[in-house]
Amino acid sequence: MLLRTAVADDADGLADLIYLADLAHYTTSGYALSIGGTKEHQLAEIAKLVSADARSPFHFTHFDVAEVPDGSIAASVAGFDRTETDPQMIPALEEIGWDAHTIEQLTERIGPVAACVPEQHERAWTIEHVATLPLYRGQGLAPRLLARALARGAERGYGQATVDVFIGNSKARAIYEAAGFTKTCEFGHGPMREILGRDAVERMMRPLAGTILAGTILAGTIKGLAQLN
């Protein structure tokens, strides 16, 4: 299995994984609300965001992926700075063909959910879109990609990393805890249930100790992390 940075040609595979990451342990995706239409339509729109010029939180340059021998990708983890990516969300939507009215409707639909999300700490490295295709689970791919994403954040000088996980997603939470993340807060108890039919979200954080993440200490944790995925 080859671990590498993502490229634009991975757009369709990344769309599948982004969708899967949002699905978490539920049976319906939040993209049914935010994008709407069929699952195929949602995947197509996500793929467009992945390969757009505007570097939103969906952009391929944020991702590390695991490539299988046939060239497809089996797992993904994204790492980025929200203060850089979030302002690119509307330009990305406009780029893929969303008009002002459609974007306004999106804002109205997800506004209550977005309003309950706590502000990101300054100079924090966000981990998101963590997923592994069912066929390739149990091989430690997500923890290994998480290690790469954390090392990338450390190399860029970020002091801490954060990740949000739905309460009840115990398997994902175990992976993050094994990687040194601890819970800092919960949010969305009302809006998540009322709008998405989901549980609230836990925000977890861990310090990034410089480039040590890419060294022997991090390497020594990979074996234990792999057992959780």
N, C-alpha and C positions, 0 to 999 in steps of 0.2 A: 504494500500500500504506500503510495507516494503522498507525502504531505507537502503542500506548496501554497503559494499565494494564488489567489483567484485571478482569472483573466476574463475579458469581455465575453469570450466564447462560452463561458460557464453560465451565462445568463439563465437559460432554461433550467439547468440543474440547480442553480442557486434559488430560483423561484420556488421549486419544489421543496427545498430545505427550509426556506424562509416561511413558507406556508405551514410546514410541519412543525417548526419551532413555535409558531403562534398557536397552533392547535394544542400543543402541550398534552395534557392528559384528558382533554375534553373531546367531544364528538363533533363540535362545530367550530369553525374558525372565526376570529374577529374580523377577518377580511370580508366576510359576508355582510358586515355592517359598514365597514369603511369603504370598500370598493363596490360591493354588490354584484348582482348577476350570478352566473354559474361559476362553479369552481374553475372551469377552464378559462373563463374571462378573467377571474381574479389572478390566476397564475400568469396569464399573458400580460396583464398590467404590471405585475410585480417584476416580470422579466424585463419589461421596458424600463422600469425605474433602475434596475440593476445596471443596465448598459447605457443609461442616459449620460449626457455630459455633466449635468449638475450632480454634485457628489452628496446626495442625500444619505440618510442612514441605510439605504438599500444598495448603495453603489458597490460594485464588485471590488474596488480597491481596498475596501475595509476588511475583506474576508481572507481567512486561511481555510483551505479545503483539503480533503482526503480524496485522492484520485485512485480509482480501481483500474485494473489492467486494460479494460476496454476504453479507457479515456473518460468515462463518466465520473461524476463526483458522488461520494457516499456520505459525506459529513461536512459540516461547516461551523465556523465560529467567526463572528465579526467583532472587531475592536475599533472604537473611534471616539472622538471628542464631540459631544453633543452641541457644544457651543459653535462648532464649525459645521456640523452636518444638518442640524435642525433648520437653520435659515435657508438651506438649499431644498427643503421639501416642496415648497410651492413652486419655485423655478423648475424643479424636476417634473412635477405634475403638469405644469404648463407645457413643458417640452414634449411630453408624451401625448399631448392633445386635450388635456382637461381645460375647459373654459372657466371663466370667473364664477359663473353661476354654479357649476358642478363643484368647484372647490369650496364655495360658500356653503353649499348643502353638506359637504363632508364635514366642515367645521361645526355646523349645527348638530350633526349626528354624534360626533365624537367629543364635542366640547366639554360636556360634564365629566367624561373620563379623563380627558387631558388636564382639566382644571384641578383634579385631585392628585396628580403626580407631583411629588416634591421636587423642588429645584435641584439641579445637579450641582455638586460641590465644584468650586473653581479648580481647574486643572485636574479633573477626574476623567479616567479612561473608562468608557462604557463598554461592557460586554453584552452582545445581543445576537439573535439569530443562531442560537446553538441547537443543532439538530443532527441526527444520524438516521439514515434510511433504515427501516426495520430489518432488512436482510443483513446489514452489517453491524448491528448492535452486538455488544458483548466483546468487542475487540479493542476497547479503550480509545477509540478515535476521538470522541468529544474531549476527554481530558487532555489528550496530546495536543489537539488543536487549541484548546484553552490555554495550555502552557505557552504555545507560540504567540497567541494574541496578547497574553500578559507580558511576555518578554518584549514584544513590539512596543507596548505602552511604556514599559520601563525604559527602553532605549530612547524613546522620545521625551523622556524627562517627566512623565506624569508621576505624581506622588501616591495616588490611590486609584483603585479600580472598583467599579460598582456593577452590579447585575441585579435585575428584577426577576423574581420568580413567583408564580402563582402559589398561594398557600394550598397545600395538598399535593403539589408536584414533588413528592418526596425523593424520587430518584435524582432529579435535577439538583435539588437542594443538597443532597449527599455529595454530589460531584463538586459543588461550589464550596461546601464546608471542607472537603478534603483538600481543596486548593487554597484554603486559608481565608475564605470569606466568612464573615459573621453578620448576623442580622442587625440592622440599624433602625428600621422602622417598618410599619405596615401602612398601606394606604388603599383607598378605593372600596371600602366595605360596602357602601351604598351604591355608588354608580356602577361598579363592576357587576354586582348582582342584578341591578335593575335594567341596565342597558345591554350587558353582554351575557348575563346568566352565569357569571363566573364568581369564584371566590376572590377575596382581596389579594393584594400583592405584597410580598416582602421585598424590601430593598436590602441587599447584602453588600458589604464592602470589605476590601482587603488592601493593606498598604503595598505599594510597589517599591521594593528596596533597590532601586537602581538596576544596573545590568546583572546583579546577582541572580535574577530570575532566569537568566540564560545559562547559568553555571551549574556547578555540581549540586547545590542544594535543591534546585528545581528538578534536576535530573533524578535525584534520589526519591522524589515523590511520585514520579510518573507511574511506576509499577503499582503502587497502591491506588492511585487514581484510576488506572485502567480496569481494576477489578470492579469498579462501580458502574461502568458504562455497558 
